[in-house]
Amino acid sequence: MISLLNEVVSSWGGFIDSMTGLSTDQQNLLSKVFSIISIVLWVVLAIVGAIGSIYAIYLGVQLSRADEQGKRDDAKKHLITTVIAVGVTVVLILFFNIFLPMILSAFQVGQSGGRGDDYEQTDPEGGGMITLFQNFAGMVKCRLM
């Protein structure tokens, strides 16, 4: 069970570690960026779930207390909209955090000889996006200090 949770939690880290053609610094940078994004998304999932549940309970109480048919219909519409919104948010966060790294690993994106290497590389040194992330991180670091 613990190994399964480790795989789920570190799925982006495992994917980035399996990428070839990156220097250690580039792998560390990407690992840190995706780790932060993943943590933020898990926190957002918890907040959306909590707020959505509270709001759904509130709408359920409104639905049961409504005297007029119009108020019941409005509460019912809001309840359906809330359930759909929370459901879509949960699915998207789970897709990004768990299933996208699995899909990219299955298609061997970023690995030498994989299907992800079929694109034409315009940066002769390689790692154009990595360089962009490093430059952006450097600008942010300079502004914060």
Backbone as CSV, one residue per row, in Angstrom:
resi,resn,N_x,N_y,N_z,CA_x,CA_y,CA_z,C_x,C_y,C_z
1,MET,0.818,-1.187,0.000,0.000,0.000,0.000,0.864,1.254,0.000
2,ILE,1.921,1.247,0.806,2.791,2.417,0.874,3.512,2.625,-0.449
3,SER,3.931,1.560,-1.114,4.615,1.713,-2.394,3.674,2.268,-3.456
4,LEU,2.398,1.891,-3.380,1.419,2.445,-4.311,1.256,3.936,-4.083
5,LEU,1.175,4.350,-2.811,1.064,5.773,-2.507,2.319,6.522,-2.932
6,ASN,3.489,5.923,-2.756,4.723,6.557,-3.218,4.710,6.742,-4.724
7,GLU,4.218,5.749,-5.449,4.145,5.846,-6.906,3.193,6.951,-7.328
8,VAL,2.075,7.060,-6.638,1.095,8.098,-6.977,1.648,9.472,-6.647
9,VAL,2.250,9.617,-5.472,2.734,10.925,-5.048,3.925,11.368,-5.882
10,SER,4.819,10.461,-6.234,6.029,10.848,-6.947,5.960,10.487,-8.430
11,SER,4.795,10.455,-9.004,4.684,10.038,-10.391,5.367,11.022,-11.344
12,TRP,5.275,12.332,-11.064,5.985,13.281,-11.911,7.487,13.158,-11.709
13,GLY,7.907,12.935,-10.465,9.335,12.778,-10.202,9.917,11.568,-10.907
14,GLY,9.184,10.463,-10.882,9.642,9.266,-11.582,9.696,9.461,-13.081
15,PHE,8.725,10.182,-13.624,8.722,10.444,-15.059,9.916,11.313,-15.443
16,ILE,10.175,12.353,-14.671,11.282,13.260,-14.989,12.621,12.546,-14.835
17,ASP,12.735,11.665,-13.837,13.980,10.914,-13.656,14.252,9.973,-14.830
18,SER,13.192,9.514,-15.494,13.385,8.590,-16.608,13.669,9.312,-17.929
19,MET,13.582,10.635,-17.929,13.862,11.385,-19.165,15.350,11.346,-19.469
20,THR,15.680,11.218,-20.741,17.078,11.190,-21.157,17.405,12.480,-21.884
21,GLY,18.660,12.806,-21.937,19.099,14.006,-22.640,19.048,15.259,-21.787
22,LEU,18.770,15.118,-20.496,18.740,16.267,-19.604,19.921,16.194,-18.645
23,SER,20.452,17.352,-18.324,21.513,17.368,-17.318,20.885,17.215,-15.938
24,THR,21.711,17.006,-14.950,21.228,16.836,-13.584,20.528,18.098,-13.091
25,ASP,21.086,19.258,-13.450,20.464,20.519,-13.045,19.078,20.676,-13.654
26,GLN,18.954,20.313,-14.909,17.655,20.417,-15.576,16.639,19.458,-14.956
27,GLN,17.063,18.242,-14.637,16.156,17.289,-13.989,15.737,17.783,-12.613
28,ASN,16.676,18.347,-11.870,16.353,18.874,-10.543,15.362,20.030,-10.643
29,LEU,15.580,20.914,-11.616,14.678,22.051,-11.796,13.274,21.576,-12.155
30,LEU,13.185,20.670,-13.118,11.868,20.168,-13.508,11.190,19.417,-12.364
31,SER,11.963,18.644,-11.621,11.392,17.928,-10.475,10.817,18.892,-9.456
32,LYS,11.543,19.961,-9.166,11.064,20.949,-8.200,9.814,21.654,-8.701
33,VAL,9.809,22.050,-9.972,8.657,22.766,-10.532,7.411,21.882,-10.497
34,PHE,7.532,20.642,-10.974,6.366,19.768,-11.007,5.965,19.294,-9.617
35,SER,6.912,19.207,-8.707,6.577,18.861,-7.330,5.732,19.963,-6.698
36,ILE,6.113,21.207,-6.917,5.343,22.338,-6.382,3.961,22.386,-7.009
37,ILE,3.892,22.199,-8.320,2.595,22.212,-9.005,1.707,21.092,-8.477
38,SER,2.271,19.926,-8.286,1.504,18.791,-7.795,0.975,19.037,-6.385
39,ILE,1.817,19.576,-5.515,1.386,19.868,-4.146,0.267,20.903,-4.149
40,VAL,0.425,21.933,-4.958,-0.610,22.969,-5.039,-1.929,22.375,-5.534
41,LEU,-1.864,21.501,-6.510,-3.089,20.892,-7.021,-3.756,19.988,-5.995
42,TRP,-2.973,19.253,-5.183,-3.584,18.431,-4.131,-4.266,19.309,-3.088
43,VAL,-3.654,20.458,-2.763,-4.273,21.378,-1.812,-5.557,21.957,-2.397
44,VAL,-5.513,22.332,-3.664,-6.715,22.852,-4.325,-7.818,21.794,-4.333
45,LEU,-7.446,20.541,-4.559,-8.431,19.456,-4.528,-9.105,19.358,-3.162
46,ALA,-8.325,19.450,-2.103,-8.894,19.387,-0.759,-9.804,20.573,-0.476
47,ILE,-9.384,21.760,-0.886,-10.193,22.957,-0.646,-11.484,22.910,-1.449
48,VAL,-11.396,22.552,-2.716,-12.600,22.473,-3.554,-13.556,21.413,-3.020
49,GLY,-13.017,20.288,-2.593,-13.868,19.236,-2.034,-14.576,19.688,-0.774
50,ALA,-13.862,20.368,0.115,-14.459,20.830,1.375,-15.510,21.900,1.126
51,ILE,-15.157,22.901,0.334,-16.106,23.983,0.062,-17.298,23.468,-0.731
52,GLY,-17.064,22.603,-1.694,-18.162,22.038,-2.476,-19.112,21.219,-1.621
53,SER,-18.568,20.458,-0.683,-19.416,19.663,0.206,-20.268,20.553,1.105
54,ILE,-19.655,21.572,1.670,-20.391,22.494,2.536,-21.495,23.199,1.753
55,TYR,-21.170,23.657,0.546,-22.162,24.354,-0.266,-23.280,23.405,-0.703
56,ALA,-22.932,22.163,-1.003,-23.959,21.189,-1.381,-24.902,20.906,-0.207
57,ILE,-24.353,20.823,0.998,-25.205,20.630,2.176,-26.124,21.835,2.361
58,TYR,-25.578,23.029,2.212,-26.389,24.249,2.319,-27.517,24.253,1.290
59,LEU,-27.207,23.884,0.070,-28.240,23.850,-0.972,-29.271,22.761,-0.694
60,GLY,-28.839,21.644,-0.123,-29.785,20.596,0.243,-30.761,21.062,1.311
61,VAL,-30.248,21.824,2.278,-31.127,22.383,3.310,-32.096,23.379,2.686
62,GLN,-31.599,24.215,1.783,-32.482,25.166,1.093,-33.552,24.431,0.298
63,LEU,-33.170,23.350,-0.340,-34.112,22.569,-1.135,-35.200,21.975,-0.247
64,SER,-34.823,21.505,0.910,-35.827,20.886,1.784,-36.708,21.914,2.482
65,ARG,-36.231,23.128,2.662,-37.009,24.172,3.330,-37.848,25.012,2.374
66,ALA,-37.623,24.871,1.094,-38.310,25.736,0.117,-39.817,25.503,0.152
67,ASP,-40.552,26.618,0.219,-42.015,26.552,0.234,-42.596,26.601,-1.174
68,GLU,-41.937,27.355,-2.032,-42.443,27.539,-3.397,-41.685,26.634,-4.362
69,GLN,-42.348,26.300,-5.434,-41.745,25.430,-6.447,-40.567,26.113,-7.136
70,GLY,-40.636,27.428,-7.328,-39.562,28.173,-7.981,-38.265,28.124,-7.185
71,LYS,-38.397,28.265,-5.856,-37.206,28.205,-5.008,-36.604,26.798,-5.005
72,ARG,-37.460,25.788,-5.042,-36.956,24.406,-5.106,-36.204,24.155,-6.401
73,ASP,-36.767,24.664,-7.505,-36.098,24.490,-8.797,-34.740,25.186,-8.828
74,ASP,-34.686,26.409,-8.259,-33.409,27.128,-8.226,-32.374,26.383,-7.386
75,ALA,-32.795,25.905,-6.220,-31.860,25.164,-5.366,-31.408,23.877,-6.045
76,LYS,-32.319,23.234,-6.749,-31.978,21.998,-7.450,-30.971,22.262,-8.569
77,LYS,-31.174,23.353,-9.325,-30.241,23.710,-10.397,-28.857,24.035,-9.837
78,HIS,-28.818,24.793,-8.736,-27.538,25.130,-8.129,-26.835,23.888,-7.575
79,LEU,-27.599,22.977,-7.020,-27.025,21.742,-6.490,-26.414,20.892,-7.599
80,ILE,-27.115,20.775,-8.701,-26.601,20.010,-9.845,-25.341,20.665,-10.393
81,THR,-25.357,21.989,-10.515,-24.194,22.714,-11.017,-22.995,22.534,-10.088
82,THR,-23.224,22.568,-8.795,-22.143,22.395,-7.826,-21.538,21.003,-7.919
83,VAL,-22.373,19.993,-8.004,-21.873,18.624,-8.098,-21.058,18.426,-9.374
84,ILE,-21.531,18.975,-10.476,-20.800,18.862,-11.743,-19.462,19.592,-11.661
85,ALA,-19.459,20.800,-11.100,-18.227,21.589,-11.009,-17.189,20.899,-10.133
86,VAL,-17.604,20.379,-8.991,-16.669,19.684,-8.111,-16.166,18.408,-8.781
87,GLY,-17.050,17.691,-9.444,-16.657,16.466,-10.136,-15.643,16.707,-11.241
88,VAL,-15.872,17.736,-12.047,-14.939,18.060,-13.135,-13.589,18.489,-12.571
89,THR,-13.600,19.277,-11.506,-12.346,19.711,-10.888,-11.560,18.525,-10.349
90,VAL,-12.235,17.617,-9.676,-11.569,16.426,-9.136,-10.970,15.586,-10.263
91,VAL,-11.726,15.378,-11.321,-11.244,14.564,-12.439,-10.022,15.204,-13.101
92,LEU,-10.059,16.527,-13.314,-8.918,17.189,-13.958,-7.663,17.151,-13.090
93,ILE,-7.813,17.358,-11.802,-6.644,17.324,-10.917,-6.068,15.916,-10.843
94,LEU,-6.927,14.917,-10.723,-6.444,13.539,-10.705,-5.785,13.171,-12.030
95,PHE,-6.345,13.638,-13.139,-5.751,13.351,-14.447,-4.350,13.944,-14.528
96,PHE,-4.198,15.208,-14.128,-2.899,15.855,-14.240,-1.873,15.247,-13.295
97,ASN,-2.283,14.934,-12.076,-1.322,14.445,-11.083,-0.989,12.969,-11.216
98,ILE,-1.924,12.157,-11.689,-1.696,10.709,-11.695,-1.606,10.147,-13.109
99,PHE,-2.599,10.411,-13.916,-2.701,9.717,-15.199,-1.823,10.311,-16.297
100,LEU,-1.599,11.611,-16.309,-0.764,12.207,-17.355,0.673,11.699,-17.311
101,PRO,1.331,11.608,-16.140,2.685,11.024,-16.134,2.697,9.571,-16.591
102,MET,1.644,8.820,-16.249,1.571,7.427,-16.701,1.449,7.352,-18.219
103,ILE,0.625,8.203,-18.795,0.438,8.216,-20.249,1.726,8.616,-20.945
104,LEU,2.398,9.668,-20.432,3.650,10.112,-21.040,4.730,9.038,-20.937
105,SER,4.767,8.329,-19.824,5.736,7.240,-19.678,5.417,6.094,-20.627
106,ALA,4.136,5.799,-20.817,3.753,4.710,-21.714,4.152,5.005,-23.154
107,PHE,4.068,6.265,-23.562,4.465,6.640,-24.918,5.936,7.022,-25.007
108,GLN,6.658,6.862,-23.912,8.093,7.117,-23.832,8.465,8.531,-24.290
109,VAL,7.688,9.484,-23.862,7.973,10.881,-24.187,9.181,11.314,-23.370
110,GLY,10.157,11.927,-24.023,11.353,12.404,-23.352,12.434,11.365,-23.187
111,GLN,12.206,10.163,-23.685,13.214,9.118,-23.584,13.809,8.896,-24.969
112,SER,15.086,8.607,-25.036,15.718,8.421,-26.336,15.135,7.202,-27.030
113,GLY,14.807,7.376,-28.293,14.232,6.291,-29.067,12.738,6.151,-28.883
114,GLY,12.139,7.002,-28.057,10.696,6.926,-27.828,9.930,7.696,-28.873
115,ARG,8.638,7.605,-28.805,7.795,8.296,-29.782,7.837,9.794,-29.623
116,GLY,8.243,10.289,-28.462,8.313,11.725,-28.234,9.478,12.379,-28.941
117,ASP,10.402,11.604,-29.510,11.567,12.176,-30.178,11.334,12.405,-31.669
118,ASP,10.113,12.248,-32.127,9.844,12.381,-33.552,9.712,13.830,-34.019
119,TYR,9.745,14.783,-33.107,9.594,16.172,-33.495,10.914,16.719,-33.996
120,GLU,10.830,17.819,-34.751,12.041,18.454,-35.260,12.529,19.441,-34.216
121,GLN,13.752,19.288,-33.779,14.285,20.120,-32.723,14.838,21.392,-33.333
122,THR,14.367,22.554,-32.862,14.815,23.821,-33.411,15.967,24.412,-32.606
123,ASP,16.135,24.016,-31.372,17.218,24.496,-30.525,18.407,23.556,-30.698
124,PRO,19.525,24.024,-31.286,20.641,23.120,-31.537,21.272,22.575,-30.262
125,GLU,21.187,23.297,-29.148,21.769,22.805,-27.907,20.809,21.865,-27.181
126,GLY,19.543,21.895,-27.524,18.541,21.057,-26.864,18.055,21.698,-25.577
127,GLY,16.876,21.292,-25.151,16.347,21.770,-23.874,15.883,23.206,-23.897
128,GLY,15.245,23.654,-24.971,14.789,25.031,-25.070,13.820,25.414,-23.969
129,MET,12.876,24.529,-23.651,11.916,24.808,-22.585,12.614,24.802,-21.229
130,ILE,13.597,23.933,-21.071,14.330,23.881,-19.812,15.067,25.194,-19.599
131,THR,15.695,25.692,-20.644,16.406,26.962,-20.560,15.430,28.086,-20.245
132,LEU,14.256,28.046,-20.849,13.241,29.052,-20.578,12.828,29.016,-19.113
133,PHE,12.600,27.811,-18.551,12.255,27.685,-17.135,13.382,28.211,-16.243
134,GLN,14.631,27.896,-16.607,15.756,28.347,-15.795,15.864,29.865,-15.812
135,ASN,15.687,30.477,-16.983,15.746,31.932,-17.079,14.620,32.576,-16.279
136,PHE,13.424,32.002,-16.356,12.285,32.527,-15.616,12.516,32.397,-14.113
137,ALA,13.037,31.251,-13.681,13.317,31.042,-12.260,14.393,32.019,-11.779
138,GLY,15.365,32.294,-12.602,16.395,33.258,-12.256,15.847,34.663,-12.108
139,MET,14.912,35.041,-12.999,14.295,36.367,-12.899,13.469,36.485,-11.628
140,VAL,12.708,35.461,-11.315,11.878,35.482,-10.107,12.759,35.533,-8.876
141,LYS,13.835,34.767,-8.878,14.757,34.719,-7.731,15.397,36.096,-7.507
142,CYS,15.771,36.775,-8.607,16.394,38.092,-8.478,15.413,39.119,-7.927
143,ARG,14.159,39.041,-8.345,13.157,40.007,-7.897,12.760,39.796,-6.452
144,LEU,12.818,38.564,-5.979,12.435,38.284,-4.606,13.515,38.626,-3.606
145,MET,14.747,38.705,-4.068,15.846,38.969,-3.137,16.165,40.414,-3.059
